[in-house]
Amino acid sequence: MSTATTVENTIKVSDAGPALKRIDISIPAAKVSQQIESAFAGLRADAVLPGFRKGHAPRGLLEKRFGAELLQEARQRLVAQAYQEALESNKIRPIGQPEVAAGTAEPEFAIGKDFFMSVEVEVMPEFEIPVWEGIALRRPMLEIEPKHVEEEIERLSYRLGVPAQIEGPFEPLDRMVGKAVVRLVGEEKAFFETESALAVVPAEADAGKGPFLGLLVDGLDKILLGKKVGDVAMIQMIGPESHEIVEVRGKPLDVQYTITAAERIVPATRDEIASKIGMETIDLLNENIKGVLERRRDDEQRSALRDQVFEQLAAKVDFELPARLSEAQVGRELERQRLEMLYRGVEADRVEARLAETRAASTDETRRKLKLFFILAKLAETLGVEATEGEVNGRIAAIARSRGMRPDAMRAELEKNNRVSEIALQVREHKAADRVISKAVISDIPAQEWNDEAKVKAEGKTLGGATTAKKPAKGNAKS
């Protein structure tokens, strides 16, 4: 029978700002000592060291060899228990991972000493979802015509074309890789280095802008046009104020880009396209592509309706957001957009280009999207909507098809990057929005009218992007 005395933690919760809680936890020395002693006892019982029988290694030797690692594990276990206790006892609903509170010193974790920790964590803001039944929505309508099929075939000719290695000089849409060394202006030490930085010479329709290292660079065409393999290009960028990496926000960056290889796509012929996608005749190819475009149009119609739901709800709800955009907040929103585009079949190169545009958006726009994250979470909760395992697997399979991958390989990639939970979140948001759409009053409008009204919005929000896109980038061959 155990006679151990239960020692309680001291927990204090306070507001650290809008949608932000500070949790101060004090763990008594007795509890710390008990955890450490228990960890060493478990190690000693199982340790097998040369010259000693199992379970008989001296404590001092164990501390010398395993002490730092064992203390770290014991600390993590005790801290996790205390944090979970704080959440449950104070009914805190976190929506992000806790971060060490600013200005707090690194606490000592040792036998015979109290342990103090202070963390801050984002929580769900308090607000009410407005009346959503019967809201008015507009559905853009587009008839798939032969010209749309021809444009898709042209796009496929580059996507399925054969890359030919080139030395230069480079032309629009040529693709290259090289070593990039990024420095914050005024600092000698490199901030970031990579041996495989990708660049594509912008097309004429891109007005000289293009993505590089995740940022949108003005005048990238002038920097790269005429260059050859082996050349060094100097690229200057400004870190966006809402970038997910705090250190580069608003900072001028100098990049030394040494080009090591380049390629130009030789477009596939119509017959080669038909053969590669398993169509026996050109007529079957045209029919297949028309069906693909119709399904893509239907997906984008649904996306347009969801976007309207999101915008209307955001306009009707007001609450304070965290005062400062954290790396986690911005990174979460970028990941949300990435998965949304992959689900809709946007090619990998275009996804990265659009994310670069998102990073370049104003802080106000980024905060608007953060507000939407809170609203969608509350809407799903209000409606009792959850994502099932089957729905998550189905979404992963759809993304895999858009990228030409097997579903199991796609899932493995997502799990490796801890992104499966984001898929579940995406499914839940879509289900909640679809519930609102099912009760909405919907009117149809021509797609061109919709696109004209939406020209100032993100490219991904225009229906025509699925069928009337500009000439594809040659670099899409490997997407």
C-alpha positions as CSV (number, residue, x, y, z in Angstrom):
1,M,0.0,0.0,0.0
2,S,1.4,3.4,-1.0
3,T,1.9,6.0,1.7
4,A,3.3,8.7,-0.6
5,T,2.0,12.2,0.0
6,T,0.4,14.0,-2.9
7,V,2.1,17.3,-3.6
8,E,0.0,19.8,-5.6
9,N,1.3,22.3,-8.2
10,T,0.6,26.0,-7.9
11,I,-1.1,27.3,-11.0
12,K,-1.9,30.9,-11.9
13,V,-3.6,31.9,-15.2
14,S,-3.8,35.5,-16.4
15,D,-4.6,37.4,-19.6
16,A,-1.5,38.2,-21.6
17,G,-3.4,40.0,-24.4
18,P,-6.3,39.4,-26.8
19,A,-6.8,35.6,-27.3
20,L,-3.6,35.0,-25.3
21,K,-3.2,33.4,-21.8
22,R,-0.2,33.4,-19.5
23,I,0.1,30.3,-17.4
24,D,2.5,30.4,-14.4
25,I,3.2,27.0,-12.9
26,S,5.2,26.2,-9.7
27,I,6.1,22.6,-9.1
28,P,7.2,21.8,-5.5
29,A,10.7,20.6,-4.9
30,A,9.4,17.3,-3.4
31,K,7.6,16.5,-6.7
32,V,10.7,17.4,-8.7
33,S,12.9,15.2,-6.6
34,Q,10.4,12.3,-6.7
35,Q,10.3,12.5,-10.5
36,I,14.1,12.6,-10.9
37,E,14.7,9.8,-8.4
38,S,12.0,7.7,-10.1
39,A,13.8,8.2,-13.4
40,F,17.2,7.2,-12.1
41,A,15.7,4.2,-10.3
42,G,14.1,3.0,-13.6
43,L,17.4,3.6,-15.4
44,R,19.5,1.7,-12.8
45,A,17.1,-1.3,-12.9
46,D,17.6,-1.7,-16.6
47,A,21.1,-0.4,-17.2
48,V,23.8,-2.9,-18.3
49,L,27.3,-1.4,-18.1
50,P,30.6,-3.1,-18.5
51,G,31.9,-4.5,-15.2
52,F,28.6,-4.4,-13.4
53,R,25.7,-6.7,-13.1
54,K,22.3,-5.5,-14.4
55,G,20.8,-3.2,-11.9
56,H,24.0,-2.7,-9.9
57,A,25.7,0.2,-11.7
58,P,26.8,3.0,-9.4
59,R,24.5,6.1,-9.3
60,G,27.5,8.4,-9.9
61,L,28.4,6.6,-13.1
62,L,24.9,6.7,-14.3
63,E,24.7,10.4,-13.7
64,K,27.9,11.0,-15.5
65,R,26.9,9.0,-18.5
66,F,23.1,9.6,-18.8
67,G,22.4,12.4,-16.3
68,A,21.7,15.3,-18.7
69,E,19.5,13.2,-21.0
70,L,17.6,11.7,-18.0
71,L,17.0,15.1,-16.4
72,Q,15.7,16.4,-19.7
73,E,13.2,13.5,-20.1
74,A,12.1,13.8,-16.5
75,R,11.6,17.6,-16.9
76,Q,9.6,17.2,-20.1
77,R,7.3,14.6,-18.5
78,L,6.7,16.7,-15.4
79,V,6.1,19.9,-17.4
80,A,3.7,18.1,-19.8
81,Q,1.7,16.8,-16.8
82,A,1.6,20.2,-15.1
83,Y,0.6,22.0,-18.3
84,Q,-2.3,19.6,-19.0
85,E,-3.4,20.0,-15.4
86,A,-3.4,23.8,-15.9
87,L,-5.6,23.5,-19.1
88,E,-8.1,21.2,-17.5
89,S,-8.4,22.9,-14.1
90,N,-8.9,26.3,-15.8
91,K,-10.9,25.1,-18.8
92,I,-8.5,26.7,-21.2
93,R,-9.0,25.9,-24.9
94,P,-5.6,26.3,-26.6
95,I,-5.4,26.6,-30.4
96,G,-1.7,26.5,-30.6
97,Q,1.4,25.2,-28.9
98,P,2.6,27.0,-25.7
99,E,5.6,29.2,-25.9
100,V,7.9,30.3,-23.1
101,A,6.7,33.7,-21.9
102,A,8.9,36.6,-22.9
103,G,11.3,37.9,-20.3
104,T,11.4,34.7,-18.3
105,A,14.7,33.0,-17.4
106,E,15.6,29.4,-18.2
107,P,14.4,27.5,-15.0
108,E,16.7,25.1,-13.2
109,F,15.5,21.5,-12.8
110,A,17.3,19.8,-10.0
111,I,16.7,17.7,-6.9
112,G,15.6,19.7,-3.9
113,K,14.6,22.8,-5.8
114,D,11.2,24.1,-6.8
115,F,10.6,24.4,-10.5
116,F,9.0,27.5,-12.0
117,M,7.8,27.9,-15.6
118,S,5.8,30.6,-17.4
119,V,4.3,30.0,-20.8
120,E,1.9,31.9,-23.1
121,V,-0.6,30.1,-25.3
122,E,-3.2,31.2,-27.9
123,V,-6.8,30.5,-26.9
124,M,-10.1,30.7,-28.7
125,P,-11.5,34.2,-28.5
126,E,-15.0,34.7,-27.0
127,F,-17.6,35.6,-29.6
128,E,-20.9,34.4,-31.1
129,I,-21.5,33.1,-34.6
130,P,-24.1,35.3,-36.3
131,V,-27.2,34.0,-38.0
132,W,-26.1,32.1,-41.1
133,E,-29.3,30.5,-42.4
134,G,-30.5,32.0,-45.7
135,I,-27.5,34.2,-46.5
136,A,-27.2,35.2,-50.2
137,L,-24.5,33.7,-52.3
138,R,-23.5,33.9,-55.9
139,R,-22.3,31.0,-58.0
140,P,-20.1,31.7,-61.0
141,M,-21.1,29.7,-64.1
142,L,-18.8,28.7,-66.9
143,E,-19.5,26.5,-69.9
144,I,-16.4,24.5,-70.9
145,E,-15.7,25.3,-74.6
146,P,-13.2,24.0,-77.1
147,K,-10.8,27.0,-76.5
148,H,-10.6,25.9,-72.8
149,V,-9.6,22.4,-73.9
150,E,-7.0,23.8,-76.2
151,E,-5.5,25.9,-73.5
152,E,-5.3,22.9,-71.1
153,I,-3.6,20.9,-73.8
154,E,-1.0,23.6,-74.2
155,R,-0.5,23.6,-70.5
156,L,-0.1,19.8,-70.5
157,S,2.4,20.0,-73.4
158,Y,4.8,21.7,-70.9
159,R,3.9,19.7,-67.9
160,L,4.4,16.4,-69.8
161,G,7.3,17.8,-71.9
162,V,10.9,16.7,-71.7
163,P,13.4,18.9,-69.9
164,A,16.5,19.6,-71.8
165,Q,19.7,20.7,-69.9
166,I,20.9,24.1,-71.1
167,E,23.8,26.4,-70.3
168,G,22.1,29.7,-71.2
169,P,21.7,32.5,-71.9
170,F,18.4,32.1,-70.1
171,E,15.0,33.0,-71.6
172,P,11.5,33.5,-70.0
173,L,10.3,30.4,-68.3
174,D,13.7,28.7,-68.1
175,R,14.2,26.9,-64.8
176,M,17.3,26.7,-62.8
177,V,18.8,25.6,-59.5
178,G,21.8,26.8,-57.6
179,K,23.3,27.7,-54.2
180,A,21.8,30.6,-52.4
181,V,23.4,32.4,-49.5
182,V,21.1,34.8,-47.7
183,R,22.4,37.5,-45.4
184,L,20.7,40.2,-43.4
185,V,22.0,43.5,-44.7
186,G,24.8,44.7,-42.5
187,E,25.7,41.2,-41.2
188,E,28.6,39.1,-42.4
189,K,27.3,35.8,-41.2
190,A,24.9,34.0,-43.5
191,F,21.4,33.8,-42.2
192,F,20.4,30.9,-44.4
193,E,22.1,28.7,-47.0
194,T,20.8,26.1,-49.5
195,E,22.4,24.2,-52.3
196,S,19.1,23.7,-54.2
197,A,17.4,27.0,-54.5
198,L,14.9,27.0,-57.5
199,A,14.3,29.9,-59.8
200,V,12.2,30.4,-62.9
201,V,12.6,33.3,-65.2
202,P,9.3,35.1,-65.1
203,A,7.0,35.1,-68.1
204,E,6.2,38.4,-69.9
205,A,2.7,38.2,-68.4
206,D,4.2,38.2,-64.9
207,A,5.4,41.8,-65.2
208,G,8.9,40.8,-64.1
209,K,7.8,39.4,-60.7
210,G,8.6,35.9,-59.6
211,P,9.0,33.8,-56.5
212,F,12.4,33.0,-55.0
213,L,13.0,31.3,-51.7
214,G,9.4,31.7,-50.9
215,L,9.3,35.5,-51.5
216,L,8.0,37.5,-54.4
217,V,10.8,39.4,-56.1
218,D,10.2,42.5,-58.3
219,G,12.5,42.6,-61.3
220,L,13.5,38.9,-61.1
221,D,13.3,38.8,-64.9
222,K,16.0,41.4,-65.3
223,I,18.2,39.6,-62.8
224,L,18.0,36.2,-64.5
225,L,17.6,37.0,-68.2
226,G,20.8,36.4,-70.2
227,K,22.5,34.6,-67.3
228,K,24.2,31.3,-67.8
229,V,25.1,28.2,-65.7
230,G,28.0,29.2,-63.5
231,D,27.0,32.8,-63.2
232,V,26.4,34.5,-59.9
233,A,23.2,36.6,-59.5
234,M,22.8,39.1,-56.7
235,I,19.2,39.4,-55.5
236,Q,17.9,41.9,-53.0
237,M,14.6,41.3,-51.2
238,I,12.7,42.8,-48.3
239,G,11.3,40.4,-45.7
240,P,7.5,41.0,-45.5
241,E,6.1,42.3,-42.3
242,S,3.9,39.3,-41.9
243,H,6.6,36.6,-42.7
244,E,6.5,33.5,-40.6
245,I,10.1,33.9,-39.6
246,V,10.2,36.9,-37.2
247,E,13.9,37.7,-37.8
248,V,13.4,38.7,-41.4
249,R,10.3,40.8,-41.0
250,G,10.8,44.1,-42.6
251,K,14.6,43.4,-43.0
252,P,16.5,44.0,-46.2
253,L,18.1,40.7,-47.5
254,D,21.0,40.2,-49.8
255,V,21.2,36.9,-51.7
256,Q,24.1,35.5,-53.6
257,Y,22.8,33.0,-56.1
258,T,25.3,30.8,-57.9
259,I,23.5,28.9,-60.7
260,T,24.6,25.3,-61.0
261,A,22.2,23.8,-63.5
262,A,19.3,24.8,-65.8
263,E,16.7,23.3,-68.1
264,R,14.3,24.3,-70.8
265,I,11.2,22.2,-71.5
266,V,10.6,20.7,-74.9
267,P,6.8,20.6,-75.2
268,A,5.1,17.3,-75.7
269,T,3.1,16.8,-78.9
270,R,-0.6,16.1,-78.8
271,D,0.0,12.5,-79.6
272,E,2.6,12.2,-76.9
273,I,0.1,13.8,-74.4
274,A,-2.6,11.3,-75.4
275,S,-0.2,8.4,-75.0
276,K,1.1,9.5,-71.6
277,I,-2.3,9.8,-70.0
278,G,-3.6,6.6,-71.6
279,M,-5.9,7.9,-74.3
280,E,-6.0,5.9,-77.6
281,T,-7.1,8.8,-79.9
282,I,-7.1,12.6,-80.0
283,D,-10.9,12.6,-79.7
284,L,-10.7,10.6,-76.5
285,L,-8.0,13.0,-75.2
286,N,-10.2,16.0,-75.9
287,E,-13.2,14.3,-74.2
288,N,-11.1,13.3,-71.2
289,I,-9.7,16.8,-70.8
290,K,-13.2,18.4,-71.0
291,G,-14.4,16.1,-68.2
292,V,-11.4,17.1,-66.1
293,L,-12.1,20.8,-66.7
294,E,-15.7,20.4,-65.8
295,R,-14.8,18.7,-62.5
296,R,-12.3,21.4,-61.8
297,R,-14.9,24.0,-62.5
298,D,-17.3,22.4,-60.2
299,D,-14.7,22.3,-57.4
300,E,-13.9,26.0,-57.9
301,Q,-17.6,26.9,-57.9
302,R,-17.8,25.2,-54.5
303,S,-14.7,27.0,-53.4
304,A,-16.2,30.3,-54.5
305,L,-19.3,29.7,-52.5
306,R,-17.2,28.8,-49.4
307,D,-15.1,31.9,-49.8
308,Q,-18.3,34.0,-49.7
309,V,-19.5,32.2,-46.6
310,F,-16.1,33.0,-45.0
311,E,-16.2,36.6,-46.0
312,Q,-19.7,37.2,-44.8
313,L,-19.2,35.7,-41.5
314,A,-15.9,37.6,-41.0
315,A,-17.7,40.9,-41.8
316,K,-20.4,40.2,-39.1
317,V,-18.1,39.2,-36.3
318,D,-15.8,41.4,-34.3
319,F,-13.2,40.5,-31.7
320,E,-9.7,41.3,-30.7
321,L,-6.8,39.3,-32.2
322,P,-3.4,38.7,-30.6
323,A,-1.4,41.9,-30.7
324,R,1.5,40.4,-32.5
325,L,1.5,37.8,-35.3
326,S,3.6,34.8,-34.2
327,E,5.5,32.5,-36.4
328,A,3.1,29.7,-35.6
329,Q,0.1,31.8,-36.6
330,V,1.5,32.9,-39.9
331,G,2.9,29.4,-40.6
332,R,-0.4,27.8,-39.9
333,E,-2.2,30.1,-42.3
334,L,0.3,29.5,-45.1
335,E,-0.1,25.7,-44.6
336,R,-3.8,26.1,-44.7
337,Q,-3.6,27.8,-48.1
338,R,-1.1,25.3,-49.4
339,L,-3.3,22.3,-48.7
340,E,-6.3,24.1,-50.1
341,M,-4.6,24.7,-53.4
342,L,-3.1,21.2,-53.6
343,Y,-6.6,19.8,-53.0
344,R,-8.0,21.9,-55.9
345,G,-5.3,20.5,-58.2
346,V,-3.1,23.6,-58.4
347,E,0.4,22.5,-59.5
348,A,3.3,22.6,-57.1
349,D,5.1,25.5,-58.8
350,R,2.0,27.7,-58.9
351,V,1.3,26.9,-55.2
352,E,4.7,28.2,-54.2
353,A,4.2,31.3,-56.4
354,R,0.9,32.1,-54.7
355,L,2.3,31.5,-51.3
356,A,5.0,34.0,-52.1
357,E,2.3,36.5,-53.1
358,T,0.6,35.7,-49.7
359,R,3.8,36.5,-47.8
360,A,4.0,39.8,-49.6
361,A,0.5,40.7,-48.6
362,S,-0.2,43.4,-46.0
363,T,-0.2,42.7,-42.3
364,D,-3.9,43.7,-42.3
365,E,-4.7,41.0,-44.8
366,T,-2.7,38.4,-42.8
367,R,-4.6,39.4,-39.7
368,R,-7.9,39.1,-41.5
369,K,-7.1,35.5,-42.4
370,L,-6.1,34.8,-38.8
371,K,-9.5,36.1,-37.7
372,L,-11.1,33.8,-40.2
373,F,-9.3,30.8,-38.7
374,F,-10.9,31.6,-35.3
375,I,-14.4,32.0,-36.9
376,L,-14.2,28.7,-38.8
377,A,-13.1,26.8,-35.7
378,K,-16.1,28.3,-33.8
379,L,-18.5,27.6,-36.7
380,A,-17.5,24.0,-36.8
381,E,-17.9,23.7,-33.1
382,T,-21.3,25.4,-33.1
383,L,-22.5,23.0,-35.9
384,G,-21.0,19.9,-34.2
385,V,-18.9,19.2,-37.3
386,E,-15.9,16.9,-37.1
387,A,-13.7,15.2,-39.7
388,T,-13.8,11.4,-39.8
389,E,-10.8,9.2,-40.5
390,G,-12.4,8.2,-43.8
391,E,-12.9,11.8,-44.9
392,V,-9.3,12.6,-44.1
393,N,-8.1,9.6,-46.1
394,G,-10.3,10.7,-49.0
395,R,-8.9,14.2,-48.9
396,I,-5.3,12.8,-48.9
397,A,-6.1,10.6,-51.8
398,A,-7.5,13.6,-53.8
399,I,-4.3,15.6,-53.1
400,A,-2.2,12.6,-54.1
401,R,-4.1,12.4,-57.5
402,S,-3.4,16.0,-58.2
403,R,0.3,15.5,-57.6
404,G,0.5,12.1,-59.4
405,M,1.4,10.2,-56.2
406,R,0.1,7.1,-54.5
407,P,-2.2,7.9,-51.5
408,D,0.1,6.0,-49.1
409,A,3.2,8.0,-50.2
410,M,1.2,11.2,-49.9
411,R,0.2,10.3,-46.3
412,A,3.7,9.4,-45.4
413,E,4.9,12.8,-46.6
414,L,2.2,14.6,-44.7
415,E,2.9,12.6,-41.5
416,K,6.7,13.3,-41.8
417,N,5.9,17.0,-41.8
418,N,3.2,16.7,-39.1
419,R,0.5,18.0,-41.6
420,V,-2.2,15.3,-41.3
421,S,-3.9,17.4,-38.5
422,E,-4.1,20.3,-41.0
423,I,-5.9,18.0,-43.5
424,A,-8.5,17.2,-40.8
425,L,-8.9,20.9,-40.0
426,Q,-9.4,21.6,-43.7
427,V,-12.1,18.9,-44.0
428,R,-13.9,20.3,-40.9
429,E,-13.9,23.8,-42.3
430,H,-15.2,22.7,-45.6
431,K,-18.0,20.6,-44.0
432,A,-19.0,23.6,-41.8
433,A,-19.1,25.9,-44.8
434,D,-21.1,23.4,-46.9
435,R,-23.7,23.2,-44.1
436,V,-24.1,27.0,-44.4
437,I,-24.3,26.7,-48.2
438,S,-27.0,24.1,-48.0
439,K,-29.2,26.7,-46.3
440,A,-28.2,29.7,-48.5
441,V,-30.0,31.5,-51.2
442,I,-27.9,31.0,-54.3
443,S,-28.0,32.9,-57.6
444,D,-26.0,32.2,-60.7
445,I,-23.8,34.8,-62.5
446,P,-21.5,34.5,-65.5
447,A,-17.9,33.5,-64.6
448,Q,-16.5,36.6,-66.5
449,E,-18.6,38.9,-64.3
450,W,-17.3,37.1,-61.2
451,N,-13.7,37.3,-62.4
452,D,-14.0,41.0,-63.2
453,E,-15.3,41.7,-59.7
454,A,-12.6,39.5,-58.2
455,K,-9.6,40.8,-60.2
456,V,-8.2,42.5,-57.1
457,K,-8.4,39.4,-55.0
458,A,-6.0,36.5,-54.9
459,E,-5.6,34.6,-58.2
460,G,-6.8,31.4,-56.6
461,K,-10.2,32.9,-56.0
462,T,-11.1,33.3,-59.7
463,L,-13.0,30.6,-61.5
464,G,-11.2,31.2,-64.8
465,G,-7.9,30.2,-63.2
466,A,-9.0,26.6,-63.8
467,T,-9.6,26.9,-67.5
468,T,-8.3,30.1,-69.0
469,A,-4.9,30.4,-67.3
470,K,-2.0,32.2,-68.9
471,K,0.7,30.2,-70.7
472,P,2.1,27.6,-68.3
473,A,5.6,27.8,-66.8
474,K,8.0,25.4,-68.5
475,G,9.2,24.4,-65.1
476,N,5.9,22.5,-64.5
477,A,7.3,19.4,-66.1
478,K,8.5,18.1,-62.8
479,S,5.5,19.1,-60.7
